[in-house]
Amino acid sequence: KEEQVISLGPQVAEGENVFGVCHIFASFNDTFVHVTDLSGKETICHVTGGMKVKADRDESLPYAAMLAAQNVAQRCKELGITALHIKLWATGGNRTKTPGPGAQSALRALARSGMKIGRIEDAVG
């Protein structure tokens, strides 16, 4: 019997980028790093700052956002996603339209962990 090799993610040529969309929601209470496919309907990976730190007061800190983004980047690489378009979200509505403290560090952590960055969009409404 031959062993069948199971590979996750789409089948693409060598050196070709596979894109996903990374939604970074940074409020002053928490930071969400959420990767979907290009349509935005299929969730690939979702990690929050609160999943990475113990204390509630630390959920929105840049360090927690950095850990969450590194975790997401590692999972994306396992699934074969090599590049990300970024959508930055803040609370919005009648509240603040400024992203929280974790937004910048999450974006930097994604770039530093080897993910290629496509477009960066400020999607606050």
Secondary structure, DSSP 8 states (H G I E B T S, - for coil): --------S----TT---EEEEEEEE-SS-EEEEEE-TTS-SEEEEEEGGGT-SSGGGTTSHHHHHHHHHHHHHHHHHTT--EEEEEEE---TTS--S--THHHHHHHHHHHTT-EEEEEEE---
